[in-house]
Amino acid sequence: MQPLYTRCLRCGRSLRDHKSKSRGYGPTCWKKVLPTLPSCPPTTEIRSIENIFAVNSVYDSLRVRVSSHSCPSCGALLSSAEVHSYDHEDGLNLRGFLRPQWIYITCTRCGADIALHKLTRDGCGDLCKHHRQISLVEALRV
């Protein structure tokens, strides 16, 4: 059973009709967010995992980053939320994966799926494959 939202995920206004409550957006906001939604739905096929240990580390880091945020649907803290991803050409090129990933968080209280970019504007570049880690010596150089 799909959760029903009470407030619009974009503007925060109360949702009135069942269709709006089921998708999480009022009619006006739905027209605005529809072009930004991923073109392909999540797949149940095996994802392109390169290194499961790196994937678990990335998921743990993402879980920590969203733990202080609240679910836009029910207001619960996302400290125990589940992190998921699927192959998507517009996703992040994360460590541990062969292909870019679309990251979303599932609220354990209401079951709502929330795209990572809707929760935080903070970059996740440090979790990407080609991010160069600098040493403490390099950081302290003047």
N, C-alpha and C positions, 0 to 999 in steps of 0.2 A: 504494500500500500504506500503510495507516494504521500509525503507530508504536505500539509496545507500551510501556506505562509499567511501571516496576518498583515504584514507590512511589505511594501515594495522594496526589493533588494537594491534598487537604484536610488530612489528619492525618499524612501521611508514613510510615504503616505499609507493610510489604511487601504487594504484591498477589499473590494466589495463582492464581486461575483466569483463563482466557483472556478472559472477558467483562469482568472487572474491569480487566485489563491493557489491553484495547483502549479502554475509556472513561476510564481514569485514576482511577477511584474504586472503593473497596470497596463492598459492598452497603449497609452502614450509612451511610457518607458519601454515597453516591449518593442515598439517600432524602432526605438533608438538603439537598443542593445542587440536586436536580432542580427544585424550585419556583422557584429563583433564576435558572435558565438562561433565556436569551432565548426568547420564544415562536416567533419566526420564524428560520429558518436563513439563512445568508448568501445573498445573491442574486448572480447573475451578470449582472444587468441593469446598465445604465449608472446610476451613482450620481448623486445630486443635487449635483454640483459647481458652485459659483458662481464660484470663482476658483482655478485650478490652482496659482498661485504661493503663495497663502495655504495651500493644502492641503499643498504640499511643505514649507513652513516649519513647519507644525504637525507633520507626520510626522517631520521632522528633530529637532524639539524632543523629541518622544516617544521617538525612538530614543536620544537622549542620556540621557534620564531613566531608561531601563531598561538602559542599557549596563553598569551595575555589578551588575545582578541575574543570578542563575543560573536556568537552565531547571529547573523542578520535575521534569521527566521524566529528562533525561540529565545535568544538573548543569553543562552548558556555559555560559560567560558569554554573555549576550545582546548583546554589543557589536556584533555584525554581524547582529542579528535584523532581520527584515522587519516593518514596521508595516502593518497593513491595517485597513479599516473597511467597514461597510455601514450603510445606512439602518436605524434602529431607534428606535422611539418612546421607549425608556428610555435612549437613548444621550446623549452629550455634544453640546451645541450649539456645535460647533467652528467657528472662522473658516474661510471658504472653502467651506463646505457649506450647502446650502439646508435640509437636514433634519438632525436629531440623528443622531449616528454611534455605533455600537458598535465600540469599538477593541479589536483583538487583535494579538498579537505572534506571529510564526512563528519558531521556533528553526531556524536554518540547519543545525544539526548533526543533529537527530533529526526535524525537521518538525512538532513539536508546536505546536498553536495554544493560546495562553494569553491569556485576557481581561486587559486592562490593569489592571482593579481587583484582580486576584489577585496582581499583581506589586508594586504600590505603593499605599500609602494616601495618598500625597501628592496633593493636589488638582491638577487641571489647569485650574482656573478662569481662569488667565492666558491659556490658549489658546482660551477660549470667546469667542463674538462680542461679548457685552455686558460683557466685563471692561474696566473703566476703567483705563487706564494713567495713572500719576501722573508728573509731571515731577520732576526732581531738586530744583527749588526748593520744590515742595510737600512733598516727602519730608523736606527739611531744616528746614522751618518749625517753630517751637516754639509 
